[in-house]
């Protein structure tokens, strides 16, 4: 059993989708970041960075924070979703999500969606950043069904961020390889089941 402390963000959804893919039982603890629940003393002991998600593995008492660490812990423990044949390709694209897709698109959310019209320079900068990331992913998916050739934590980590393409002011039809990949993944039962586990229910964006 995994205790999952999370909220309805792309990073939170990465973990709930992964748990569904691994078919691991888990208990949900909602950390409402809109109400600053992440700064509670209890959660701070689990996640020193005061960021969701975080987990406690009830089987051994292991506590893990940071979404990337959680995904590697669960995938390695259950020996799934990091294909041995494509190990380094999986790690490369997983790290691309952690270092670029998440941080840069997360900033794009702030300037293009939550707080628009603050600076034309900043908005252009993040639109250009977003387009560069989408083009990199589209190029990779041109000759590959999945980011690491087989479905892996790289896809699970990246997909929830691409599901917010509208917030990035991206027209997904302009990236046909991402669009194909996006539609394949959005139909997976684990993605559907893991998408809305906490917070306000939201439909998976269709295109």
BAPAVO-9334 format. One line per field, with one value per residue (C-alpha): x, y, z; residue in three letters. Coordinates in Angstrom, 1 decimal, always signed. Layout:
N
px X,...
py Y,...
pz Z,...
r Ala,...
END
This chain:
207
px +0.0,+1.2,+0.1,+0.0,+0.0,-1.0,-3.1,-4.5,-1.4,+0.7,+3.3,+0.6,-1.0,+2.2,+2.2,-1.4,-1.2,+2.0,+0.3,-2.6,-0.3,+1.6,-1.7,-0.5,-3.1,-2.9,-4.6,-5.1,-4.3,-5.4,-2.9,-4.8,-2.1,-4.7,-5.2,-1.4,-1.9,+1.7,+3.1,+1.5,+3.9,+2.7,+3.3,+6.6,+7.9,+7.1,+8.1,+10.9,+10.5,+6.8,+5.9,+3.5,+3.5,+5.1,+4.6,+5.0,+5.5,+3.6,+5.3,+8.7,+8.1,+10.1,+9.2,+9.9,+9.4,+10.0,+8.0,+11.0,+12.4,+9.0,+8.6,+12.1,+11.5,+8.2,+9.3,+12.5,+10.8,+8.2,+10.6,+8.3,+8.1,+11.9,+12.6,+16.0,+16.5,+15.9,+17.1,+19.2,+16.7,+14.1,+16.3,+17.2,+13.6,+12.6,+15.3,+14.1,+10.8,+12.3,+14.7,+12.7,+9.1,+8.1,+10.0,+9.6,+6.0,+5.2,+6.5,+4.5,+1.4,+2.2,+2.8,+0.5,-2.5,-2.6,-1.1,-1.3,-0.7,+2.1,+4.9,+5.0,+8.7,+8.1,+5.0,+6.9,+9.9,+7.7,+5.7,+9.0,+10.3,+7.1,+7.3,+10.9,+10.0,+7.0,+9.2,+11.8,+9.2,+7.5,+10.9,+11.5,+8.1,+8.3,+9.9,+9.0,+5.6,+6.7,+9.5,+11.8,+10.3,+8.4,+5.8,+7.7,+8.0,+9.2,+5.7,+3.9,+5.9,+5.5,+1.9,+0.2,+2.1,+1.2,-2.4,-2.2,-1.3,-4.0,-2.3,+0.9,-0.9,+0.0,-2.0,-1.5,-2.5,+0.7,+2.7,+1.2,+3.5,+2.8,-0.9,-0.8,+1.1,-1.2,-4.3,-2.8,-1.9,-5.1,-7.1,-5.2,-7.4,-4.7,-4.5,-8.3,-8.4,-5.4,-6.3,-9.0,-8.2,-8.3,-9.5,-12.0,-12.9,-11.6,-12.1,-9.0,-8.6,-9.7,-8.5
py +0.0,+3.5,+6.6,+9.3,+12.9,+14.8,+17.4,+17.8,+19.1,+17.5,+16.4,+14.9,+13.1,+11.5,+9.5,+8.5,+7.4,+5.4,+3.7,+2.8,+1.4,-0.7,-1.8,-0.9,-0.2,+3.4,+5.7,+9.3,+12.3,+15.5,+18.4,+21.4,+23.7,+26.5,+26.5,+26.1,+22.6,+21.9,+24.1,+22.2,+20.7,+17.2,+17.5,+19.3,+16.2,+14.1,+16.6,+19.0,+21.0,+21.6,+20.3,+17.7,+14.8,+12.7,+9.1,+6.7,+3.1,+1.4,-1.9,-0.7,+2.8,+4.5,+8.2,+9.7,+13.3,+14.8,+13.3,+12.0,+10.2,+8.7,+7.4,+5.9,+4.3,+2.7,+1.6,+0.0,-1.6,-3.3,-3.8,-2.2,+0.8,+1.2,-1.2,-2.8,-2.8,+1.0,+1.9,+4.9,+6.2,+6.0,+7.9,+10.5,+11.4,+11.1,+13.6,+15.8,+16.0,+16.8,+19.4,+21.1,+20.0,+20.5,+23.5,+25.5,+24.7,+25.3,+28.8,+29.1,+28.4,+31.3,+33.9,+32.7,+31.3,+32.4,+35.9,+37.0,+40.4,+41.3,+41.4,+41.0,+40.1,+37.3,+35.9,+35.7,+34.1,+31.3,+30.8,+30.3,+28.0,+25.9,+25.6,+24.5,+21.7,+20.6,+20.5,+18.4,+15.9,+15.9,+15.1,+12.3,+10.8,+11.0,+7.5,+6.2,+5.2,+6.2,+8.5,+5.5,+3.2,+1.2,+2.8,+3.9,+6.4,+8.9,+8.9,+8.9,+11.8,+13.9,+13.3,+15.2,+18.3,+18.0,+17.6,+21.3,+22.3,+25.0,+26.8,+26.8,+28.5,+25.5,+24.1,+20.4,+19.8,+21.5,+18.7,+15.6,+13.1,+14.4,+14.4,+10.7,+9.9,+12.0,+10.2,+6.8,+7.5,+9.3,+6.2,+4.0,+2.9,+3.8,+7.3,+7.7,+6.3,+8.3,+11.6,+12.8,+11.4,+14.7,+18.3,+19.6,+17.1,+18.0,+16.3,+15.1,+17.7,+16.1,+16.9
pz +0.0,-0.9,+0.8,-1.9,-0.9,-4.0,-5.9,-9.4,-11.1,-13.9,-11.3,-9.1,-12.0,-13.0,-9.8,-9.7,-13.4,-12.6,-9.6,-11.8,-14.5,-11.9,-10.3,-6.8,-4.1,-2.8,-0.4,-1.4,+0.9,-0.8,-0.4,-1.6,-2.8,-3.4,+0.4,+1.2,+2.6,+1.4,+4.2,+7.0,+9.6,+8.9,+5.1,+5.7,+7.5,+4.4,+1.8,+3.0,-0.2,+0.5,-2.9,-4.0,-4.7,-2.0,-0.9,+2.0,+1.1,+4.0,+3.2,+4.4,+5.7,+2.9,+2.4,-1.0,-2.2,-5.7,-8.5,-10.5,-7.5,-6.7,-10.3,-10.3,-6.9,-7.9,-11.4,-10.0,-7.1,-9.3,-12.2,-14.8,-17.1,-17.4,-20.3,-19.9,-23.7,-23.9,-20.4,-21.3,-23.8,-21.1,-18.7,-21.3,-22.1,-18.4,-17.5,-20.4,-18.7,-15.3,-16.6,-19.4,-20.0,-16.3,-15.3,-18.5,-19.2,-15.6,-15.9,-19.1,-17.1,-14.8,-17.5,-20.3,-18.3,-14.6,-15.0,-18.6,-20.1,-17.6,-20.1,-23.9,-23.7,-21.1,-22.9,-26.2,-24.4,-22.9,-26.1,-27.9,-25.2,-25.4,-29.1,-28.9,-26.4,-28.5,-31.6,-29.8,-28.7,-32.1,-33.8,-31.4,-32.0,-35.7,-35.9,-32.4,-31.1,-27.6,-26.3,-25.4,-28.1,-25.5,-23.1,-20.0,-17.2,-19.8,-21.4,-18.1,-16.8,-20.0,-21.0,-18.1,-19.1,-22.7,-21.6,-20.8,-24.3,-24.3,-21.4,-23.5,-26.4,-28.5,-31.4,-31.1,-34.7,-35.7,-34.0,-35.6,-34.0,-30.5,-31.4,-32.3,-29.1,-27.0,-28.3,-27.8,-24.2,-23.2,-24.0,-21.5,-18.6,-16.1,-17.5,-17.3,-13.8,-12.5,-14.0,-11.6,-8.1,-6.2,-6.6,-9.0,-11.7,-15.1,-18.5,-20.3,-23.1,-26.3,-29.8
r Unk,Unk,Unk,Unk,Unk,Unk,Unk,Unk,Unk,Unk,Unk,Unk,Unk,Unk,Unk,Unk,Unk,Unk,Unk,Unk,Unk,Unk,Unk,Unk,Unk,Unk,Unk,Unk,Unk,Unk,Unk,Unk,Unk,Unk,Unk,Unk,Unk,Unk,Unk,Unk,Unk,Unk,Unk,Unk,Unk,Unk,Unk,Unk,Unk,Unk,Unk,Unk,Unk,Unk,Unk,Unk,Unk,Unk,Unk,Unk,Unk,Unk,Unk,Unk,Unk,Unk,Unk,Unk,Unk,Unk,Unk,Unk,Unk,Unk,Unk,Unk,Unk,Unk,Unk,Unk,Unk,Unk,Unk,Unk,Unk,Unk,Unk,Unk,Unk,Unk,Unk,Unk,Unk,Unk,Unk,Unk,Unk,Unk,Unk,Unk,Unk,Unk,Unk,Unk,Unk,Unk,Unk,Unk,Unk,Unk,Unk,Unk,Unk,Unk,Unk,Unk,Unk,Unk,Unk,Unk,Unk,Unk,Unk,Unk,Unk,Unk,Unk,Unk,Unk,Unk,Unk,Unk,Unk,Unk,Unk,Unk,Unk,Unk,Unk,Unk,Unk,Unk,Unk,Unk,Unk,Unk,Unk,Unk,Unk,Unk,Unk,Unk,Unk,Unk,Unk,Unk,Unk,Unk,Unk,Unk,Unk,Unk,Unk,Unk,Unk,Unk,Unk,Unk,Unk,Unk,Unk,Unk,Unk,Unk,Unk,Unk,Unk,Unk,Unk,Unk,Unk,Unk,Unk,Unk,Unk,Unk,Unk,Unk,Unk,Unk,Unk,Unk,Unk,Unk,Unk,Unk,Unk,Unk,Unk,Unk,Unk,Unk,Unk,Unk,Unk,Unk,Unk
END
